């Protein structure tokens, strides 16, 4: 079973233009993400999918491979699908270019799931243990069935615990999970779902994965203890660099 990790990377960003080239502990962020993916034992190949020549040049400067994709593509998922059209692979990992501290072990665990022939798509989830994570609308919650498949993804807090009045007690009474925005798919399934039109739930929540569920497909989940520290703003970049300098966090 051959696997590839594709890192979609755009230069344009409303909150942080040029984000993939921002320095994390002295290296461009796209290089940090690339190196974490290369370190994953079960990933055979890594490429960056970009629409920007500056990003392509930086990737090639550190010995990486970059594929140019159409700037008009509507999403990172579409960019990943376009990048692997001619690749002879079975499993595709979609890793966002703003995850410089991504766990290599987690990436391998996603690939390992496809030993089960019934699984076509997988994504990681993490147990919620604080009231801040439970109520933050910027975090996506996910409800699971007994077989670890996702039933729904939402920015709301579900399920609603009717008999527990204090919301601070909710996450102590029920296993809530937040979604970690990394995906792996069988190549054929990725190509299939990117041909589907944007769904009504996807439009409502602005969550691409809901297109999959709304069309009757399943998404398997893997529980992880990895705490995503993505870079969305210059303040995020400063926080991560300070934490690395002070040895509060480390590359794993």
C-alpha positions as CSV (number, residue, x, y, z in Angstrom):
1,X,0.0,0.0,0.0
2,X,1.7,3.2,-1.2
3,X,1.0,6.5,0.6
4,X,1.6,10.1,-0.1
5,X,1.3,13.2,2.0
6,X,0.2,16.4,0.2
7,X,0.6,19.7,1.9
8,X,-1.6,22.4,0.3
9,X,0.0,25.8,0.7
10,X,-1.3,29.2,-0.5
11,X,0.5,32.5,-0.3
12,X,-2.6,34.6,-0.1
13,X,-4.2,34.7,3.4
14,X,-6.7,37.3,4.7
15,X,-5.2,37.2,8.2
16,X,-1.6,36.3,7.4
17,X,-0.3,36.8,3.8
18,X,2.8,34.7,3.0
19,X,2.2,32.5,6.0
20,X,3.9,29.3,4.6
21,X,7.2,31.3,4.4
22,X,7.1,32.6,8.0
23,X,10.0,31.4,10.1
24,X,9.5,28.8,12.8
25,X,12.7,28.4,14.8
26,X,14.8,29.7,11.9
27,X,13.1,27.6,9.1
28,X,10.2,28.5,6.8
29,X,7.0,27.0,8.2
30,X,6.4,25.0,5.0
31,X,9.8,23.3,5.6
32,X,8.9,22.4,9.2
33,X,5.6,20.8,8.1
34,X,7.4,19.0,5.2
35,X,10.0,17.6,7.5
36,X,7.4,16.3,10.0
37,X,5.6,14.5,7.2
38,X,8.9,13.0,5.9
39,X,9.6,11.7,9.4
40,X,6.4,9.7,9.4
41,X,7.3,6.0,9.1
42,X,4.4,4.9,7.0
43,X,4.4,7.9,4.5
44,X,6.3,7.0,1.3
45,X,6.3,10.4,-0.4
46,X,5.7,14.1,0.4
47,X,4.8,16.9,-1.9
48,X,3.7,20.5,-1.5
49,X,0.7,21.6,-3.6
50,X,0.9,25.4,-4.2
51,X,-0.3,28.1,-6.6
52,X,2.7,30.4,-5.8
53,X,6.1,30.5,-7.3
54,X,7.8,31.8,-4.2
55,X,6.6,28.9,-2.2
56,X,7.6,26.5,-4.9
57,X,11.1,28.0,-5.0
58,X,11.5,27.7,-1.2
59,X,10.4,24.1,-1.1
60,X,12.8,23.2,-3.9
61,X,15.6,25.1,-2.1
62,X,15.5,22.7,0.9
63,X,15.2,19.6,-1.4
64,X,11.5,19.2,-1.3
65,X,9.1,18.6,-4.2
66,X,6.4,21.1,-5.1
67,X,3.5,20.8,-7.6
68,X,1.9,23.9,-9.1
69,X,-1.9,23.8,-9.0
70,X,-4.6,26.1,-10.5
71,X,-5.1,29.2,-8.4
72,X,-8.8,29.0,-9.0
73,X,-9.3,25.8,-7.1
74,X,-11.9,26.4,-4.4
75,X,-10.2,24.6,-1.5
76,X,-7.1,22.8,-0.1
77,X,-8.9,19.5,-0.7
78,X,-9.3,20.3,-4.4
79,X,-5.7,21.3,-4.5
80,X,-4.6,18.0,-3.0
81,X,-6.8,16.0,-5.4
82,X,-5.3,17.9,-8.4
83,X,-1.8,17.2,-7.2
84,X,-2.2,13.4,-7.0
85,X,-4.0,12.8,-10.2
86,X,-0.9,11.2,-11.8
87,X,0.6,9.7,-8.6
88,X,0.6,5.9,-8.3
89,X,-0.6,5.7,-4.7
90,X,-3.3,4.1,-2.6
91,X,-3.6,6.5,0.4
92,X,-3.4,10.3,0.4
93,X,-2.9,12.3,3.5
94,X,-4.1,15.9,3.4
95,X,-1.9,17.9,5.8
96,X,-2.4,21.6,6.2
97,X,0.7,23.8,5.7
98,X,0.1,25.6,9.0
99,X,0.8,22.6,11.3
100,X,4.6,23.0,12.0
101,X,4.5,20.8,15.1
102,X,2.4,18.0,13.6
103,X,3.1,14.6,15.2
104,X,4.8,12.2,12.7
105,X,3.3,9.3,14.7
106,X,-0.2,10.6,14.2
107,X,0.3,10.8,10.4
108,X,1.5,7.1,10.4
109,X,-1.5,6.1,12.5
110,X,-3.8,7.5,9.9
111,X,-2.2,5.5,7.1
112,X,-2.3,2.4,9.2
113,X,-6.1,2.6,9.4
114,X,-6.4,1.6,5.8
115,X,-5.3,-1.9,6.6
116,X,-9.1,-2.2,7.0
117,X,-10.4,-2.4,3.5
118,X,-13.8,-0.9,4.5
119,X,-12.4,2.5,5.5
120,X,-12.2,5.1,2.8
121,X,-11.5,8.3,4.9
122,X,-10.1,9.0,8.3
123,X,-9.5,12.0,10.5
124,X,-8.2,12.5,14.1
125,X,-10.1,13.7,17.1
126,X,-9.1,14.7,20.6
127,X,-10.9,14.5,23.9
128,X,-12.2,17.8,25.2
129,X,-11.3,18.4,28.8
130,X,-11.8,22.2,29.3
131,X,-14.8,24.5,29.3
132,X,-12.9,26.8,26.9
133,X,-12.6,24.0,24.2
134,X,-16.1,23.0,24.8
135,X,-17.6,26.4,24.0
136,X,-15.0,28.0,21.6
137,X,-16.9,28.5,18.2
138,X,-13.6,28.4,16.4
139,X,-13.1,24.8,17.4
140,X,-15.1,22.0,15.6
141,X,-16.8,19.4,17.7
142,X,-17.5,15.9,16.4
143,X,-20.0,13.3,17.6
144,X,-19.0,9.7,17.2
145,X,-20.9,6.4,16.9
146,X,-20.0,3.3,18.8
147,X,-17.7,2.1,15.9
148,X,-15.7,5.4,16.0
149,X,-17.3,6.8,12.8
150,X,-18.2,10.5,12.8
151,X,-21.9,11.2,13.0
152,X,-21.6,15.0,12.7
153,X,-19.1,17.8,12.8
154,X,-20.2,21.2,14.2
155,X,-19.1,24.5,15.7
156,X,-22.0,24.2,18.2
157,X,-21.9,22.2,21.4
158,X,-23.6,18.8,20.9
159,X,-25.0,16.8,22.4
160,X,-27.0,19.1,24.7
161,X,-27.0,17.7,28.2
162,X,-30.6,18.5,29.3
163,X,-30.3,17.4,32.9
164,X,-27.0,19.2,33.6
165,X,-27.6,22.8,34.3
166,X,-24.0,24.0,34.7
167,X,-22.2,23.9,31.3
168,X,-18.9,23.7,33.2
169,X,-19.9,20.2,34.2
170,X,-20.8,19.0,30.7
171,X,-17.4,17.8,29.6
172,X,-17.1,15.9,32.9
173,X,-20.4,14.0,32.3
174,X,-20.0,13.2,28.6
175,X,-17.0,12.4,26.3
176,X,-16.9,15.4,24.0
177,X,-14.3,15.4,21.1
178,X,-12.8,18.2,19.0
179,X,-11.8,17.7,15.5
180,X,-8.1,17.9,14.3
181,X,-8.2,19.1,10.7
182,X,-6.1,16.5,9.1
183,X,-7.5,13.9,6.7
184,X,-6.4,10.7,4.9
185,X,-8.3,9.1,2.1
186,X,-8.1,6.3,-0.4
187,X,-7.1,8.0,-3.7
188,X,-10.2,6.9,-5.5
189,X,-12.4,8.2,-2.7
190,X,-10.7,11.6,-2.7
191,X,-11.3,12.0,-6.4
192,X,-14.9,11.0,-5.9
193,X,-15.8,13.4,-3.2
194,X,-14.1,16.4,-4.9
195,X,-16.5,15.9,-7.8
196,X,-19.6,16.3,-5.6
197,X,-21.2,19.7,-5.4
198,X,-21.0,21.8,-2.2
199,X,-23.7,20.4,0.2
200,X,-26.2,22.4,2.2
201,X,-24.7,21.5,5.6
202,X,-21.2,22.3,4.3
203,X,-22.5,25.8,3.3
204,X,-24.2,26.3,6.7
205,X,-21.3,25.3,8.9
206,X,-18.5,26.1,6.4
207,X,-17.0,22.6,7.0
208,X,-16.0,20.6,3.9
209,X,-16.2,17.3,5.7
210,X,-20.0,17.6,6.0
211,X,-20.2,17.1,2.2
212,X,-19.0,13.6,2.8
213,X,-21.5,12.8,5.5
214,X,-24.4,14.5,3.8
215,X,-23.8,12.3,0.7
216,X,-24.1,9.2,2.8
217,X,-20.4,8.3,3.2
218,X,-18.6,7.5,6.4
219,X,-15.5,9.1,8.0
220,X,-13.6,7.0,10.5
221,X,-11.9,8.7,13.4
222,X,-8.7,8.0,15.4
223,X,-8.4,9.4,18.9
224,X,-5.1,11.2,19.6
225,X,-3.5,13.2,22.3
226,X,-1.8,15.6,19.8
227,X,-2.7,19.2,20.5
228,X,-2.9,21.1,17.3
229,X,-1.0,24.4,17.3
230,X,-1.8,25.7,13.9
231,X,-0.6,29.2,12.7
232,X,-3.4,31.4,11.6
233,X,-2.2,34.8,12.6
234,X,1.2,36.6,13.4
235,X,0.3,36.2,17.1
236,X,0.1,32.4,16.7
237,X,3.6,32.5,15.1
238,X,5.0,34.5,17.9
239,X,3.5,32.2,20.5
240,X,4.9,29.1,18.9
241,X,8.4,30.6,18.5
242,X,8.4,31.7,22.1
243,X,7.3,28.3,23.3
244,X,10.1,26.6,21.3
245,X,12.7,29.0,22.5
246,X,11.6,28.4,26.1
247,X,11.5,24.6,25.6
248,X,7.8,24.6,26.5
249,X,7.1,22.6,23.4
250,X,9.3,20.4,21.2
251,X,9.1,18.8,17.7
252,X,8.0,15.1,18.1
